Amino acid sequence: MIARLDSRVIVVTGGFGILGRAVAERLGEEGARVVLLDRAATPSSGLPPVALALGGVELGDEAACHAAYAQVRELLGAVDGVVNVAGGFTWETLEGGALASWDRMYDTNVRTAVASCRAALPHLLTRGGGRIVNVGAAAAQKAGLGMGAYAASKAGVARLTEALAEELKDRSVTVNAVLPSIIDTPANRSDMPDADPGRWVAPGQLAAVIAFLLSEDAAALTGACIPVNGRV
C-alpha cells in the first residue's frame, strides 16, 4: 500500500469504537502516526498500533479538547489532520420521545465535532495546512421514521463542514465529511437481525474513503459531504 500519509499526525476522536479502530488501522497502513481520543478509559488491549491513545477526554468540553490537542503536539510535534468520529445514535419518534434526546444528540454529534475542530485549528494553521474529515450520516439528507433527533444533529455536522470549509478555503486546510448509510457493526447486526449486512458499509471501506480525504490526492476537495451508501 502506498504511504500517502507518511509520518503525518492524525487525530481520531471516538477512536476506541469500531469505526475509530478501523480508521486508525487504515491510516497506520498508509504511514500516519495516529492518535486516538475518546471519553472512555483507554482499553488495555484490542487497539491497533498507534502513536498515542488518550482516554478520559470529554470531547464536548472545549477546555478538555484544547488540553488533549496540546498534549498531542507536545508529544508528537504536530497535528496534521483530524477525523471526527465521536458520536451517538438514538431512535425514537417525536410523539413518543423526549425533548432531551434532541439536546443529547446535539451534544454527542455536533458539539464534539465543533469543540474538536476549534481545538485543532491553531495547530493545523501553525503547520501551514491540514485536513479535517467529519463523520456525518446519510440520514442528514433524508430522515426516516424515528430518526429526527439523530438526523438533525448529523445535518448539523454537514453544515459545520460546509461553513468551516468556506472559512478555511484560502488557508490550506480542507474540510470534508463522509455520510455513511448503515455501518456494519456488531450493534447494528444485533438491532437488525433480519437485515442483510452485506449491503451495508464495512468499517474498513469507510476508513478507505476517509484516508483518501486526508491525503494530498484530495487537496482540491473541500466542503464536500460524500455519501458512502454501500447498497442500502
N, C-alpha and C positions, 0 to 999 in steps of 0.2 A: 504493500500500500504506500502511495506517495505521501511523504510527510509534509502535507500542506500547512500544518500548524506548528512547524518545528520550533520548539522552545518557547512558544507563546504561553503566557499565563492566562488561563481561562477559568473564571469563577462560575460555578454551577450552584444556584440556590435550590433548595429542596433536593439536595444531592444524595440523600440517603434512601430515597424512594426508588421504585422500579425504573421509572424513566430517568431519574437523575443518575443512577448507576449505569444505565445503558449509554447515556450521553458521555459520562466520564470514560467508559471503556472505549468508545469510538474515538473520542478526542485524544486519548492516550495513544491509540494506534496511529493517529495522524501526527504524533510528535509533540502534542501540547503538554504543558505542565498544568495539571488540573487541580483546582481547589474546590472542595465540596463544603457548602454551608448548609446547615439545617437546624431547625429548632429542637429536634430530637437529640438525645445523647449520642455521642459517637459510638457506633457499634464496634464490638471487639473483633468481629470477623465479617466476611461477606462483601466488603467493599473492593472494587477493582483497585489496582495500583494507582495511587495519586500522589501529588506532591504535598498536599496538606488537606486534612479533614477537620473542620471545626464544627462541633455540635453545641447545642445550647444557645444558638444565636436566634433571638426573637426577630424574625425578618421584617415584621411590621413596625418595629421600633427603629426610628431613624438613628438614634444615638448608637444602638447596638449594631446596626448595619455599618455606620461610619467606622466604628471601632474594629469590626471584622475586616473591612477592606484595608484599613490602615495596617492591621496585623499582616495581611497578605502581602502588602507592598514592602513592609519591613522585612519579612522573612524571605520573599522571593524576588524582590526588587522592582516589580512592575505589576500592572493589571492591563492586559491587552484585550480582554473580551469578557462578556458576561452572558450567561444563559439563565434566564429567569424561569425555572421550572416550578418553583414553590407554588402550591395552590391546593384547592379542595373542591369538593362536589357535594351538592345536595339535590334531592329530588322531592318536590312537594308542590301541590297545587296552590294557587293563590288563595282560593277559598279555604282550603284545609290547612294551610301552612301558617307560618308566623312571620311577622314583620322583622323579627330579629334575624331570621335566616338571610334576609337581604343585606343587613349590616355585616353578618358573618362572612358572606360570600365576597362582599366588597373588601373587607379587611384581609381575607385569605388570598384573594386572587389579584386585586388591583393594588391595594396598599403595599403589599410585599414587593410588587414589581416596581412601584414608584419609589419606595424607600431604597431599594437596591440600585436602581438607576441613579438616583441622586447621590448615593454614596460612592458609586463607581465613577461618576463623571469627572471629578477632579483628577483622578488617576489616569483615566483614558486620555483626557485632554493634555495632561502633562507629558504623556507618552507620545503625543502628536497624532493620535488617531485611535481607532479601535472598532470593536464590533459589539453590538447588543442584539441578542435574539430573545424574544419573549415567546412563551408558550401560551397561546390562546386556545380556541376551540372552534370547531365548525359550527357549534351552537350559537356563536357570536353573530353568524349571518342569518340563521333561521332557528328559532327556538321551538322545541317540541313541547308536548304536554308535560307539565311538572318541571320544566327546565327554566322557568322565568328568572329566578334569582341567580342561578348559575350563568345562564346565557347573558344576562345584563352585565354581570361582572366581567365575563370574558369579552363582551363588546367594549367594556372599558379598557381592557388590555389592548384591544385593537386600536382604539382611538389614542391611547397613550403612545403606542408605537408610531402612528402616523404623525402625531403632533411633535414628538421628540425627534423624529427623522427630519422634519422640516426645520426644527430648531438647530440641528447639528449638521445639516447637509453641506455647509461650506466649511466645516471644521474637521473633516476627515474621519468622522465617526458615523458608521451606518447603523440603522435601527430597523430590524425586520421582525416579523412574527410568523410562527407556524400555527396552523389551525387544524389540528387533527380531529378526525371523527371519533371513533371508539378505539382506544389503545388496548392491545391485547395484554391484559394484566390478570393475575390470579383473582383479584377483587371483581373485575368485570366478568370473568368467566363464572364466578360464584353467583353474581347478581343476575346473570342472563344465561342460565344453563341450557336453554333451548336454542340459543343463537349459534351461528357458525363463526367461530373466531378466526377462521381462515380468511374471512372477508375484512377483518379489522386491520389496524395498523400495528405492526410489531414494533416494540420499543427501539430495536436496532435500526429499523427503517426510518423512523422519525429522527433518530440520532444522526443518521447519514445526511438528512436534509439540513439539520442544524449545523453539522460540521461544514457543509458547503457554505452556508451563510456566514460562517466565521472566517472563511478563507479569503485570500486575495482574489480568487476566481469570482467572488460575489461583490467585488469593490464597486461595481456600477449599480448595485441594487440597494435601495433604501426606501423605507416607508411601505414595504410590501407586506401584505398579510396573505400567506400562501396556504391554500387548502392542501391537506395531506389526508385524503379520504379513504385510502385503501379501495375496497369495493363495496363500501357502505352506501 
